[in-house]
Amino acid sequence: MELAVVFMALLVMCSSEAYAQSAPSPSSLTPTPAPAPAPEFVNLTDLLSVAGPFHTFLGYLESTKVIETFQDQANTTEEGITIFVPRDSAFKALKNPSLSNLTADQLKSMFLFHALPHYYSLADFKNLSDMSPVATMAGGQFTLNFTDVSGTAHLTSGWSDTKVSSSVHSTDPVAVYQVDKVLLPEAIFGTDIPPTPAPAPSPDIAPAADAPKAADSDSSPGSSPDKSSSYRIMSWGQLVLAISGGLVLFL
C-alpha cells in the first residue's frame, strides 16, 4: 500500500514538471495589435448647414437625393469623397444657362458632377492636373479638368472656369472645398458655349472746367489805374499837337 502511494506521488510530480516545461512563458506571447480606429463619421448635411453659406447647394442635394449618395460614399467606402461646393452667391450670379429648365435626372447628374469618388487633399491637386480629365461621381462624360496655378487648383468644365478658394473640411475620408462658380457640365448644356462677355469700358472722365480768362478781370477795380494812365497819355499828346499847330499859324 505504501509503495502504491509513493508511486502515485512520483507520477504526479513528473506530470507537473512536464507541463511546466511545455507551457509557454508569459513573456514569449506576442500581443495582438489593437484594431485601427474607424474613420470619423462626417454628417454632410450638418457640415454644409453651418458653413458657407451653402444653403442653395444643400437644398439641391436634398431635393435630388444626391446627399444620400455622397453620405454613403463618404462613410461606407474606402475611397472617400471630394466635394466642390459653390456659395449661395454663385447661384445668384448664374443667369445663363438656367437650371429651371433641367429635368430631374439632369439635375441629379449635375450635382453628382460636383464630387469626385475619392478623397483628395489640397496637395493632391498637383497630381490631378496630370490625370485630367478626371471622372466625377456623375460618371460617363461628366469629367473635370484640373490645372495648378501657383499652388491654387483651377477647375474647368467647359462652361465653368473656377478655382478652389478655401477648404471647408479636409480630413480623410471627406474633403469639402469651396469654389467660386457653379460647375456646368458639357454633357448637359452642350458644347455651344457663349463667349465670355468683354469687360465694361471705363467711364469717360470730363475735362476740368477752364479757368476764368484774364480778359474777364478787366472790369475789376484793379484794372482802373491802367485806363487812367492811358487817358493821361492821350491828353498830353493832344495838348502838344495843339501848341504845335498854333506856332505854325504864327510863323
Secondary structure, DSSP 8 states (H G I E B T S, - for coil): -HHHHHHHHHHHHHHHHHHHHHS--GGG---------------HHHHHHHSTT-HHHHHHHHHTTHHHHHHHHHHHSSS-EEEEEE-HHHHHT--SS-GGG--HHHHHHHHHTTEESS---GGGHHHHHHH-SEE-TT-TT-EEEEEEETTEEEEE-BS-EEEEEEEEEEETTEEEEEESS---BHHHH-S----------------------GGGGGGSGGGHHHHHHHHHHHHHHHHHHHHHHHHHHH-
